[in-house]
Every structure is written in C-alpha cells, then in structure tokens.
Amino acid sequence: MALDTISFISDFGLSDESVGVTKSVIWAINPRVRIVDITHGIDAHDVRAAGLALARSAQHLLPGVVLGVVDPGVGSTRKAVCLEVGDGQSFLVGPDNGLFAPAIAMVGGATAAWILDNDEFHLPGIGSTFDGRDVFAPVAAHLSNGVPASAMGTPIDPALLMPGILPVAQTDDAGAIAAEVLWIDRFGNVQLNVDPSAVAGWPAVRIEGDQLSRAALAVDTYADITTGSIGALVDATGLLSLAVDRGSAAEEMGVHEGDQLTLTATEVGGRPIAVTLGPTQVNPQR
C-alpha cells in the first residue's frame, strides 16, 4: 500500500545541506510524496529530546512513514530498523537507539519490526557516517511507494529493540512527588513528567530543587498568571507544566531539562489545580 506522507525529524539543523540532500534522495525515488518537517532543531545527538518530541507529536502525525535521524551511533553495531504500528497504518524508519520508543508506546506498541539489511534499497555508501541519506531516506521513500517492509530486511521481535529511557515520577508516602523536567520549550515553559491527576485538588504546588524553593499557583491559561508569580497548568500534551506570563519560567526558576524537582501541596494560592481543560489554550507569547 502506497503512503503519501513522510514525517521527518532530525538533529541536522538548517545551516548545511543535510536536510535538503535527504529530502532530495526521497523525492528522487518518490517525487509525489509529501514531506512534513517535524523539526530539525533537536540538539546534536540528543536522542532523549527527539524521542520526547515524537511522543508529543505522535497523535497528530498523518499516517505514513516517520523518518527519524538522531543517530550518534551511526556506523557502529547499532541496528538500522523499520517498525510497523497499527498493523501497517504507519512505519517508523531510523536507528535502533531508543529514539522511537516513547512514540511507539503512545500508539500502543509496534506490531512488527525489521532490520534494514537488504542493501538493494540503500544508496551506494560513501563512507558510513550518513545513514540518514544512504539508508533511512531511501527505505522511507520505497515504503511510501508501496514496497512492503518485509522486503527491506530481516524480521526482528519488536521486544528486542532498544527501549527508551524516560523518567517516571514517583510519589512517596507523604504525597511528595519526585519529578523531572522533561522539556523546556522556546518560551521557557517547563514541562514535567507529572500527570496532572497526581496534583488534582492542590491549591498550589511547592517546587523544590537545587537552590530552588518556589510556589506555583493553579491556573488554566498563561494569561491567568499574575506578574511575578509562577503558574502550574495542564499543557497542550496533557502534562503538568510551569510557566510565567510573557517570560521564561525556566530562567525564573533556574532549571534545565533533566533537573530533579520535588513537588508538594501548599496552601498558598486559591482554587485547586484542574485536571481537565476545555479547548487547548493558546500561549499569548506565541
């Protein structure tokens, strides 16, 4: 079955020819396929960040092929793989380094997988440092043309693929939550690995970390955050986030991705944190 969309994520950036060359390889094989650029701004080699970006995107991506190229182990013994989800509704093509694990979990797991060891579907290699161009792009293009994934290589049990390493928030007997900063977006909003249901009913959240002790007030939108305060709200992907109005919560609190924080309930503030919002709120900074 032909697939009309390839969704492309990488750490290539846009300062050289890598993205353009990779797209050109795809279009040389299938000039009709639509390519969606998820992002090419992932920090170099940051598999964790790319996996989180795919997880945030997964439910919104069009059916088709996901081409993921964040591959610090290129040329090594790490496997090049194709993963099937939804019994053939979509395929993910890239390195077996945990990149796809969070997104795969979001859509219910892989239904099949293959090691991409049939070089009939690869470009003749020039060295071994650009599998995005020489292996993953042509495989994605052939898949979009309707070539079956089973032709691309050797089947492998999806359970044998590299798992993702994403932190899980833990709640102790006293109700304190050991959380981690998953992501800081370009506006400085701080996404935590915390399901909002874990803090449902809290009037405010006490945030403690290395040289940090602040309270975040429960809000529904960014515009509800008063000047000088931090807001705690459910973000567009359904996780608990910390924000300030028209500024950077990350800078305000001095936190970075991967930082460990402790959350406890505090009486500072007013109404309790809501678990369910209506339509996604728009950040006024955007």
C-alpha positions as CSV (number, residue, x, y, z in Angstrom):
1,M,0.0,0.0,0.0
2,A,1.4,3.4,-1.0
3,L,1.8,6.0,1.8
4,D,1.6,9.7,0.8
5,T,3.3,11.3,3.8
6,I,6.8,11.1,5.3
7,S,7.2,12.9,8.6
8,F,10.9,13.8,9.1
9,I,12.7,14.6,12.4
10,S,16.4,15.1,12.8
11,D,19.2,16.9,14.6
12,F,20.7,18.1,11.3
13,G,19.8,21.8,11.9
14,L,19.4,24.0,8.8
15,S,22.9,25.5,8.5
16,D,24.1,23.0,5.9
17,E,22.8,20.8,3.1
18,S,21.9,17.7,5.2
19,V,18.1,18.2,5.3
20,G,17.9,19.2,1.6
21,V,20.0,16.3,0.4
22,T,18.0,13.8,2.5
23,K,14.7,15.2,1.0
24,S,16.2,15.1,-2.5
25,V,17.0,11.4,-2.1
26,I,13.4,10.8,-1.1
27,W,11.9,12.7,-3.9
28,A,14.3,11.1,-6.5
29,I,12.6,7.8,-5.5
30,N,9.0,9.1,-5.0
31,P,8.5,12.6,-6.4
32,R,4.9,12.6,-5.3
33,V,5.3,12.0,-1.5
34,R,4.6,14.8,0.9
35,I,7.3,15.5,3.5
36,V,6.4,17.1,6.8
37,D,9.3,18.6,8.8
38,I,8.5,17.8,12.4
39,T,11.7,19.6,13.5
40,H,15.4,19.6,12.6
41,G,16.3,21.7,15.7
42,I,17.0,18.8,18.1
43,D,20.3,19.4,19.8
44,A,23.1,17.3,18.3
45,H,23.0,13.6,19.4
46,D,20.1,14.3,21.8
47,V,18.1,11.0,21.4
48,R,16.1,11.7,24.5
49,A,14.8,15.1,23.3
50,A,14.0,13.7,19.9
51,G,12.1,10.8,21.4
52,L,10.1,13.3,23.5
53,A,9.3,15.4,20.5
54,L,8.0,12.4,18.6
55,A,5.9,11.4,21.6
56,R,4.4,14.9,21.8
57,S,3.7,14.7,18.0
58,A,2.5,11.1,17.6
59,Q,-1.2,11.5,17.9
60,H,-1.2,14.4,15.4
61,L,1.0,13.0,12.7
62,L,-0.6,11.8,9.4
63,P,-0.5,8.1,8.7
64,G,2.6,7.2,6.6
65,V,6.3,6.9,7.3
66,V,8.2,8.6,10.2
67,L,11.8,9.2,9.3
68,G,13.9,9.7,12.4
69,V,17.6,10.6,12.2
70,V,19.2,11.4,15.5
71,D,21.9,8.8,15.3
72,P,25.1,9.4,17.4
73,G,25.9,5.7,16.9
74,V,25.9,5.9,13.1
75,G,28.3,3.3,11.5
76,S,28.5,1.3,14.7
77,T,26.9,-2.0,15.6
78,R,23.6,-0.3,16.4
79,K,20.8,-1.6,14.1
80,A,19.0,0.3,11.3
81,V,15.3,-0.6,11.7
82,C,11.8,-0.2,10.4
83,L,9.0,-0.5,12.9
84,E,5.3,-1.1,12.0
85,V,2.5,0.4,14.0
86,G,-1.2,-0.1,13.7
87,D,-0.8,-3.3,11.6
88,G,0.6,-1.3,8.7
89,Q,-1.1,2.1,9.1
90,S,2.4,3.7,9.7
91,F,6.1,2.8,9.7
92,L,9.0,4.3,11.6
93,V,12.4,4.2,10.0
94,G,15.7,5.1,11.7
95,P,18.3,3.9,14.2
96,D,17.6,1.4,17.0
97,N,18.7,3.6,19.8
98,G,15.5,4.3,21.8
99,L,14.5,7.2,19.5
100,F,11.1,5.7,18.6
101,A,10.3,4.0,22.0
102,P,8.2,6.9,23.5
103,A,6.1,7.4,20.4
104,I,5.6,3.7,19.9
105,A,4.3,3.5,23.5
106,M,1.9,6.4,22.8
107,V,0.3,4.5,19.9
108,G,0.1,1.1,21.6
109,G,3.3,-0.6,20.6
110,A,4.9,-1.9,17.4
111,T,3.1,-4.7,15.6
112,A,6.2,-5.8,13.6
113,A,9.9,-4.8,13.0
114,W,12.7,-5.4,10.5
115,I,16.5,-4.9,10.5
116,L,17.3,-2.9,7.3
117,D,20.0,-5.2,6.0
118,N,18.8,-5.5,2.3
119,D,21.1,-3.0,0.6
120,E,19.1,-3.3,-2.6
121,F,17.1,-0.5,-1.1
122,H,20.0,1.6,0.0
123,L,22.2,4.2,-1.8
124,P,25.7,3.1,-2.6
125,G,27.5,4.3,0.5
126,I,30.2,7.0,0.6
127,G,31.7,6.1,3.9
128,S,29.5,5.0,6.8
129,T,28.6,8.3,8.5
130,F,25.4,9.4,6.8
131,D,22.8,6.6,7.1
132,G,20.1,9.3,7.1
133,R,20.9,9.8,3.4
134,D,22.2,6.4,2.4
135,V,19.8,4.0,4.3
136,F,16.9,5.6,6.1
137,A,15.8,8.1,3.4
138,P,15.7,5.6,0.5
139,V,14.0,3.0,2.7
140,A,11.3,5.6,3.7
141,A,10.8,6.5,0.1
142,H,10.4,2.9,-1.1
143,L,7.9,2.3,1.7
144,S,6.0,5.3,0.6
145,N,5.9,3.9,-2.9
146,G,4.3,0.7,-1.6
147,V,7.3,-1.6,-1.3
148,P,6.5,-3.9,1.6
149,A,8.6,-3.5,4.7
150,S,9.3,-7.2,4.6
151,A,11.3,-6.7,1.5
152,M,13.7,-4.3,3.3
153,G,15.4,-6.8,5.6
154,T,15.2,-9.4,8.3
155,P,12.3,-9.6,10.7
156,I,13.0,-9.0,14.4
157,D,10.9,-9.3,17.5
158,P,9.9,-5.7,18.5
159,A,10.5,-6.7,22.1
160,L,14.2,-6.9,21.3
161,L,14.6,-3.3,20.2
162,M,16.3,-0.7,22.3
163,P,13.9,0.7,24.9
164,G,13.5,4.4,25.6
165,I,14.8,5.8,28.9
166,L,12.2,8.2,30.2
167,P,11.8,9.0,33.8
168,V,8.6,8.1,35.7
169,A,7.5,10.4,38.5
170,Q,7.3,8.8,42.0
171,T,5.1,9.7,44.9
172,D,6.2,8.9,48.4
173,D,4.0,8.0,51.4
174,A,3.8,11.7,52.4
175,G,2.4,12.7,49.0
176,A,5.6,14.4,47.7
177,I,6.3,13.8,44.0
178,A,9.8,13.2,42.7
179,A,9.6,14.8,39.3
180,E,11.9,15.6,36.4
181,V,12.0,18.4,33.9
182,L,11.2,16.7,30.6
183,W,11.3,19.7,28.2
184,I,11.7,23.4,28.1
185,D,10.1,25.0,25.1
186,R,11.4,28.1,23.3
187,F,9.2,30.3,25.5
188,G,10.7,28.8,28.7
189,N,7.7,26.8,29.7
190,V,8.8,23.9,31.9
191,Q,7.1,20.5,31.2
192,L,7.3,18.0,34.0
193,N,6.9,14.2,33.8
194,V,3.8,14.5,36.0
195,D,0.3,13.5,35.2
196,P,-2.0,16.4,36.4
197,S,-4.2,13.8,38.2
198,A,-1.3,13.4,40.7
199,V,-1.8,17.0,41.8
200,A,-5.5,17.3,41.4
201,G,-7.1,19.4,44.1
202,W,-3.8,21.0,45.2
203,P,-4.3,24.8,45.6
204,A,-0.7,25.4,44.6
205,V,2.5,23.4,44.1
206,R,5.6,23.9,46.2
207,I,8.6,23.3,43.9
208,E,11.9,22.5,45.5
209,G,15.3,21.7,43.9
210,D,18.9,22.7,44.0
211,Q,18.8,26.2,45.4
212,L,15.1,26.4,44.4
213,S,12.0,26.8,46.6
214,R,9.0,28.4,44.9
215,A,5.3,28.1,44.8
216,A,3.3,27.7,41.6
217,L,-0.3,28.8,41.6
218,A,-3.0,26.8,39.9
219,V,-4.1,28.4,36.6
220,D,-6.0,27.3,33.4
221,T,-4.2,29.6,30.9
222,Y,-1.0,31.6,30.6
223,A,-3.0,34.8,30.8
224,D,-4.2,33.8,34.3
225,I,-0.7,34.1,35.7
226,T,-0.1,37.3,37.6
227,T,3.1,39.3,37.2
228,G,5.9,37.9,39.4
229,S,4.2,34.5,40.0
230,I,4.6,31.1,38.5
231,G,1.6,29.2,37.2
232,A,1.0,25.4,37.2
233,L,-1.3,24.2,34.4
234,V,-2.1,21.3,32.1
235,D,-0.2,21.9,28.9
236,A,-1.2,21.0,25.3
237,T,0.2,17.5,25.6
238,G,-1.7,16.8,28.9
239,L,1.2,17.0,31.3
240,L,1.8,19.4,34.2
241,S,3.8,22.5,33.2
242,L,5.2,25.5,34.9
243,A,5.0,28.9,33.3
244,V,5.2,32.7,33.7
245,D,3.3,35.2,31.8
246,R,5.3,36.6,28.8
247,G,8.5,35.3,30.1
248,S,10.6,32.2,30.8
249,A,9.7,30.0,33.8
250,A,13.0,28.1,33.2
251,E,15.0,31.3,33.7
252,E,12.9,32.5,36.6
253,M,13.5,29.2,38.5
254,G,17.0,28.4,37.1
255,V,16.1,25.0,35.9
256,H,17.2,22.9,33.0
257,E,16.0,19.8,31.1
258,G,16.7,16.7,33.2
259,D,16.7,18.5,36.6
260,Q,15.2,16.7,39.5
261,L,12.4,18.5,41.4
262,T,10.3,17.7,44.4
263,L,6.6,18.8,44.3
264,T,4.4,19.1,47.4
265,A,1.0,20.6,48.0
266,T,0.9,24.0,49.6
267,E,-2.0,26.3,50.7
268,V,-0.5,29.3,49.0
269,G,-2.9,30.3,46.3
270,G,-6.6,29.9,45.7
271,R,-8.6,27.4,43.7
272,P,-7.4,23.8,43.1
273,I,-5.5,22.7,40.1
274,A,-7.8,21.5,37.3
275,V,-7.2,18.1,35.8
276,T,-9.3,18.6,32.6
277,L,-9.3,21.7,30.4
278,G,-11.5,22.6,27.6
279,P,-10.0,23.5,24.2
280,T,-6.3,23.9,24.2
281,Q,-5.3,27.3,25.4
282,V,-3.1,29.5,23.3
283,N,0.1,30.9,24.8
284,P,-0.1,34.7,24.4
285,Q,3.7,34.7,23.8
286,R,3.2,32.8,20.6
